[in-house]
Amino acid sequence: MEDFEVPRHPKIPEMGDRTIPFGKKLYIERSDFFDSEGAEGSASNGRAPKGFKRLVPGGKVRLKYAYVISCDEIKRDPDTNEPVELVCSYHPETRAGVTPEGEKRVPGIIQWVESTSCIKARVNQYDRLFKEVEPGKDSGDYLMDLNPKSFEKFSGVAIEPSVSLDAMAIMSEIRDQEEFGPADDNEDKLYPSQVAYQFERNGYFALDPSSMLCDLVFNRVVTLRDTWEGADGSGTKEGNDGQRNRGNKKEQKPTQNKGGGGGAGVVEDVRRIALRAGTILEAGPHPEADSLIVCKVDCGDVDDESKEPKGPRTVVAGLAGKIPLDTLVGRKIACITNLKPARMRGIESEAMLLAAASEDDEIVELLSIPDSVPNGELLSFEGKDASDPDTMLKSKGALKVWDRVKAGLRANGQGEATYVNEGETYRIMSSAGPVSTDTLVDSIIQ
């Protein structure tokens, strides 16, 4: 057995790390293996579906955050001939995203759970009650349009052990709050649903109030991708500008009066973010975490009194194995500079680099800014008033501002960085033109 220290969120290093045990016996999802020698292969002449990059007999795939494995043998159910166990070899030289020199990069990545340390939970999977936007419109009977999969129950679902630790912590805090009351008047009431995760490729799940330490229950609250437009009742499968609608999330209305009193105007969320140009001066591996890198970034900071330039900021980012370190130094990038500093495995990160990622996270690209843009320039959103950022976003409410803005960031079909809110798209602009990706289009930015 060995442990991997990996990010709690692949694109938000400030959330810290979690521990994933790795051992001899693992669980993977059935859909991550194409049985070209079984019934699936018989139906397709032994060919995997176009674009399938996961595991096949004799093939290789990377276990996310861990090693590349090869499928050597398939053990089958004697009655159904279905695969019940895959005997695989792992390649120790590929640990934590490494591709050995001279070898071709393995494109496919799958998730996994170590079998002896995982916890078994129950899952309530909710979906829409109806299959159609307007139930009964075509059939004349709305009951004909009920979705038979609107509520499904699953038991024995294998989940990482870190989830159990998180659940135990929130349950203990809730018990203390119920018994002794809140610590002070500013303490928010705690709920089990504050323990929430994305179960990869399945959706977003929150802890159910009925959960016990020995019997955790999770409810799916949001699917990964909403295939209904919803806002205008059109029922199409395409969002604005023909882009896929990733949950049809909307920016919440501005809620904060930044002046704290007497006539100050409300500043909308996106203008409260300090999105600035910077240059990476140094980049190297994190000494304590394989998935992290440590950069020195010139963000154009100056001393308030002397007006002399300050030194570069230290930035920790979850980019190890995703972007070659030798391509980072000297690069002009976009970064968020008014988030509360966060310690990342012993090193304090003082800013966040913005990057675009493909849907499967196999390709990650930092946002690019023209070299002529000075470090520290406050980037703007085309069509909106000039940004008016908070000095620092550090309270719970202020951090939610960033969460809401982040949900609307994406690269458009031309690779330009944009902010999408309530059907309107705003390009992120510098004094020398739009901020963009290198190659990625129609991708999320975080």
N, C-alpha and C positions, 0 to 999 in steps of 0.2 A: 504494500500500500504506500502511496505517496499523496501529498496534498498539493493542489494548485491554488495560488492566491490570484483571484481574477476580479475584474471590476464588478461592482453591483449593477452598474448600468454601463453598456459599452460606449456610450457617448457622453456620459456625465461623470467624469472622474471624481468630482466633489462628493459623490455618494459613497466613496470608499470601496473597499474590497470585501469579498466573501471567500470562504474556503470550500473547495470542491475536492473531495477524496477521489482518488483514482486507484483502481485495483484490477485484479485478474478478470473478474466477471462484471460486465456492464450491461445495462439496458439501453437499447436504441429504439426509435420508433419504427414500426413495421413499414411505414411508407418511405423510410430512408434506405430500404433495400429493394432492389429490383431483381426478382428471381428469374433470370433469363433461362435457367435450366428447368423451371417448373411451369405451372399453368400460365403465369404471366408471359413467359417467353414463348410458350406454344401459341398464344394468341397473337404474338407480334413477330413471329419468325426469329425469336431470340434477340430482338433488338430493343434496347431501352427506349423510352419516349424521347423525342427530340428535346434537347436541353437538360436531360437528366444528368446531374453531376455527382450523385451520391453513390452508395455502395452497390457493386455488382459482383457476381462470382469471379474471383481472380483479379478484381480491381482494387483500387486504393481510394481512400477518403481520409480527410482530416477530422479527428475528433476535436470539436471546438475547444480552444485553449490548451489542448493537450498534444497528442501525437498523431502522426499518419499511421493508419493501419491497412493491412492487406487481408482480403477475405480468402482464406485457404481451403476451407471445407464447410459444407452445409450439412447439418443434421436435421433429419426430417421426421415428421409424424408418420408412423408406418401405415396408418389408415387413410389419412388425407393427403399425404405427400407434401404438406405444407412445411416450410422451414420453421424449426423451433429453436435452433441454436446455430450461430455462426462461429466457427473456429478461425480466429484471426491472429496475425502476427503484428506486433507494433514495432515501429522503427525509432529507437531511442534518440537518434541523431536529429529527429525532427521536432523535438520538444518545444512547446510554447511558440508555435508559428514559424520555426526555423526551416528553411529549405536549403539543404546542403549544397555547397558549391558544385556546379556541374550537373545537378539534377533538375528535372523539370518540376515546376510548381504543381502540386496537386490542387485542382480547382474546387473540388467539392468539400463542403464543411457540414457536419451534422452534430446535433446535440446528443448528450448521453447522460446517464446517471449510474453511479457505482452501486451494484446490487446489494451489498451487505450493509452499507451505511445509510442508504436512502430511507426516507420515511414513506409510509403508505397513507394516503389521504383519500377522502371522498370528494368528488367534484360534482356540482350541479351546473350543468351547461345550459344557459338560457339563450334563446334566440327569439326572433320575431314571432308573434302569435300567428300572423298571417303570411302567406306566401306572396300575396299581391298587394300593391299600394292601395287599391280600392277593392276590398273584399266583396265578392258577389256581383261586381259590375258586369262581368262576362257570363258567369254561370247562373246568376239570379239567386244564388244561395250562398251567403257569406260563409256558411259552415263548410262548403266545398273547398274553400281557400284556406282552411286552417293549416298551419305548418306542423306536420307530425313530429318534427324535431325541435319544436319550440322549447321543450324542456327534456333534457336527458340526464340520467344519473349514472355516474361511474364510481366504482369502488376500487381500492387497491392501486390507485394512481401513484406511481413512483416520483418522488419529489426530493430535491436536494436537502441535506440535513440543515443547512443554514436557515431554511424556511421555518423549521421547527423552533430554532433558537429565537427567531424574530417573533414568532407567535407566542412563545413562552414569555418573552419580555413584555409585549403589549398586554397580555392577560394579567400579568403580575401588576403592571402599572394601573390597569383598570380596577383591579381588586383594591389596591391601595387608595385610589381615588374615591371609590364607593365607600370604603370603610372610614377613611380619615378626611375626605373632602379634598378639594383642590389645594395645592401648595400656596397659591396666592390668587388674587382676583383676576390676574391676567392669564392664568392657566386655562387652556381650552379643555373641554370635555373630550375624553378619549373614547374611541370606538374600535371594535375589532376590525372593521373594514379599512382602518388605516394601515393594516398589513396587506399590501396589494402588490401584485407582480404581473409582468407579462410572462405567461407560460409560452415559450417560443413556438411560433407558427400556430398557436391555438387561440390566443386572445388575452384579455386582461382579467385577472381574477382577484377577488377580495375575500378575506377571512370571514366566515359566517359566525354570527353571535352564538350559535349552538356548539361551536367547537370546544373540545376539551383537549388537554395536553396529550392524551392517548388517542384522540380521534379528531383530527383536524378536518374541517370542511371548508371548501372554497367555492365561491359562486362566480361564474363568468358574468362580468358586468358590461364588457364591451368586446365586440369581435375585432379582429385585427384590421379588417378592411370592410367598410360599409359600401355595399354595392347598389344602394339606393341613393339617388340624389337628395330626395327628401324635402329640400327647401321649397321647391316649387311643385312637388307632387308628380314630377314627370316620370319617376320610376326608371330613369335611364341608368345605365351602368357606367357612365362617364361623368366626371365632375366638370368643373369649369375648365374651359379651353381644352376639352378632351382628355384631361388628366384624370387618373384614377383618384377617386375621392377617398382619402384615407381617414374614414370615420366621420367625415363631414363636420369636423370640429370647427367651432366658431370662437373667435376672440370675444372674451367677455367685455362688457362696456367699461369705460374708464371708471374707477372707483375712488381714486385717491386725490385729495386736495393737497398738493405738495407744500403749499405755503403754511399749512397748519392753522390758518385762520384768516379772517378779514379780507375777503375779496380775491384771494389767489385763485387762478383758474385751474380746472381739472386737467391733468396731463395724462394723455392716453398711454397705455402700457408700452407700446413700441417706442415711444419717445423717451421713456425713462431708462432705456438700456444704453449703456456706454459702449457702443460698438466702434472700435478704433482700428486704425492701421498700425501695424508693427512690423519689425524685422527680426527674424530668428538669428541670433548671434552664435549660439552654441546648441548642440543637441547630442544627447548620449543616453545610454540605458539607465534605468532606475536601479540602484544597487540592491533593492530588496524585493522587486516585483518584476517578473518577466514580461508582463503585459503593458508596462508603463515606460515612458521615456521622460527625461527631464531636459527642459530647454531654458535658455536664457533669451529673453525677448525684449528688445528695445521698443517700448510702448510710447515713447515721447514724453515721459513723465518729467516734470520740472518741480523744483522746490518752491512752495508757495511764497516764501519770504525772499530768498535770494534770487529766485527765477533761474537758478542754475540747473542744468540737466541732472536728473537723478540717474542712478545705475539701472541696469536692466531688471526686469521682473523674472522671478523663477516660475516656470509653468510646467506642471506635470500633466501629461496627456496619455490616454490609452491608445497609443498608435504603434506600439512595438509590433514588428512583423507585418505592419500594414503599409507603412511608407518608409523607404530606405532612409536611414539617418543621413547619409551623405548628400541627399537631395534637399535637406531642410535648411542647412546653414546659408544665410544670405537671402532667404526667401521672404518676400513681402506677404504678410498674412493679415487676416481679420481676427480680432479677438475681443472678448467681452472683458472689460476692465473694472467693472463696479460690482462684481459678485463678492460675497464674503469669502476671504481666503480659507482654504480647506487643506488640512493635513492629509497627504496621500502616502501612506506607508512611511511615515516619519519625515516627509519633506512637504513644506507648506507651498501650495500652489496659489499664485497671486493673480491669475487670469485664466481665461478659457479660450482655447483655439477653436475656431469654427471650421467644420469640415462637412463635405457632402459624402454620402455613402450610397452604394447600390442597395437594392432591397434585401439581398442576402448577406450584406456586409463584406462581400469578398473584395470590393473595390472601395477604397477610401481616399478622398482627395481634399487637401486643405483648400479653402477659398483663396483665390488669387486676386491681388490688387496691383495696378500698374506701379512700376518701380519709381515713378516720379512723385508719387503721393508721399508726403512727409509722415514720418512716424508720429503717432499721437493724433492724427487727423480724425475728427469725429465724423463717421460715415452717416449718410442720410438716407431717408426712404423717399424715393421719387413721388411727388404729389402730396407729401405731408409737410407740416411745419418742421422747422429745425428741431433736432433732438434737444431735450432738456433733461439729461440723465440725473438720477439720484446720485448722491455722493457715494453711497454703497447700498446695495440690496442685501439686507441681512436679517430682517424680521421674517416671520413665517409668511405674513401677507405680502411683503415685498418680493420674497423668493417666488411666490406664485405668479408675480408679474412676469418673471423670466419664463416660467413654465408655460404660461399662456402664449407669450411671444414665440417661444421655441416651436410650439405646435403648428405655427403658420409659416415657418421657414422652409423653403425648398428651392431647388434649381429648376428653372423652366425648360422648355424644349430647346432653347438656344444656349443652355448652360449658364444663364445669368442667375445670380442669387436674388431671390425675391422674398417678400413677405405677403402672404395671402390671408385676407381677412374679410369675411362676409361677402365673398364673391368678387372682391376687388384685389388686384395684384399690384404691388409696389416694388419696383426694383431697388436694390441696395446700391447706392451710388457713392463714388469718391469724386474728388475734384478733377480726376483725370478720366472719369468714365465709370461704367458699371463694374461691380464686383462679380467674379465669375468662377466657374470650375475649370479644370483643365480639359476633361473629356465627358464627365458625367452630365446627363440631362434627365429631366423629370425625376429627380431624386430628392430625398429628404436632406435637410441640413440641421446639424446639431453640434 
